[in-house]
């Protein structure tokens, strides 16, 4: 992904960004009444150019601050609930929820619109035409606030539910996996460089994004090749390798600018992160303090859907950036990311073990997943070892059987 697009997408998910835009629009709308006054019809100015608009703005100003404060408190409560019930890694999706941001931003923007409008009226900023324009604007603001309030109340019913959190994480993982299936290796070619100059990380953190197209441009100009040694999601200490260069005509600093590192992993270009977060949710549900096998079954189902779509959508598309080399995602690592916690901590539970064996059997129809699924199934049987003979027989009957196909 282009590094500037990636940075803008990260910025646009911040709560303050959308709130600031809505607040600016509210202030502009309140001041635009005077600018639009010459275009207001005389009939409109006579009917709505009195004191009624001040009453509407006063009601908005006195109520929306309380509504915005309540909504922010509800969001913080949902954030805390998701952090404790699921995993703190999934809680970031609460503050990035588009419906939540739109509701809070609307309330803040409408509040500032009302405050500026009342202040301008008391300062005699508007004439009759301007008051009429502001009255029409206010009706639109009231309608927008009512709509956002209703959608926000509807969203509150599901915002902190664990099943909703699993759905959100699954949706984020699905987008990243689909992008990888359509553009394997992020659009780079397959292969490695046996030798060449190493470009090391300038700081310590997780690789969040790699601008492959930028690397391709640099390689074309220098008639060289670049190998990506750290995909998004990889952790690198300062001084550890990020890329290898074929030749010395490419400036290492230019290559380094294609890599964005941060303190925490991101869902955007990291398909494994969504699977890891789902695995964490299942792992927490397996703990003795929670003991929620239903959530484990739900996460396993999400894993089947995600990996089935990824394996089904994989294409043999020719690499767009033929001068950039990178490794493809490892299917066994994807399986371990989401099913590994269930295997390690849930093999003793018959329900979780049976559901996992059935999931592996379903995924084994894809040649790319057949080998890793068979290996994980063998590990599961070795770890399970039910004490009851009937349970052992039941578990063995849920095996892969003849579903595994040769590559």
ABEGO torsion letter per residue (X at the ends): XBAAAAAAAAAAABAAAAAAAAAAAAAAAAAAAAAAAAABBAAAAAAAABAAAAAAAAAAAAAAAAAAAAAAAAAAAAAAAAAAABBAAAAAAAAABAAAAAAAAAAAAAAAAAAAAAAAAAAGABBAAAAAAAAAAAAAAAAAAAAAAAAAAAAAAAAABAAAAAAAAAAAAAAAAAAAAABBGGGBBBEBBABEBBBBBABBEBBABBBAAAAAAAAAAAGBBBBBABBBGBBBBBGBBABBBBEAABBAAAAAAABBBBABBBAAABAAAAAAAAAAAAAAAABAAAGBAAAAAAAAAAAAAAAAAAAAABBABBBABAABBBBBBBAAAAAAAAAAAAAAAAAABAAAAAAAAAAAAAAAABAAAAAAAAAAAAAAAAAAGBABAAAAAAAAAABAEAABBBX
